[in-house]
Amino acid sequence: MTADHADRDGVVVYWRPMCPFCIRLRLRLRFTRLRYTEVNIWRDPEAAALVRLIADGNETVPTVTVAGRGMVNPSIAELMEAVRAHAPHALPKAG
């Protein structure tokens, strides 16, 4: 998936291999049942460029977009709060 095809209404996690912060966030996200897309910035130059735009010129990961709003290295609590506010459709269905 390229950055220009990123989900503008949902959640996209931009990451890179061997990043301990990415590993931690991605592991925690798996337990939320949240619907999201992952993009490896080392495989997608457009995604890396988007991360640099969001992170003041740096390739700081994890960077997450929630309905097009960028967050740099958010905690799981910050991310879930943003999802509830801006992309509640990405939350798991009750029941």
Secondary structure, DSSP 8 states (H G I E B T S, - for coil): --GGGS-SSSEEEEE-TT-HHHHHHHHHHHTTT---EEEETTT-HHHHHHHHHHTTTS--SSEEEETTEEEES--HHHHHHHHHHH-GGGS----
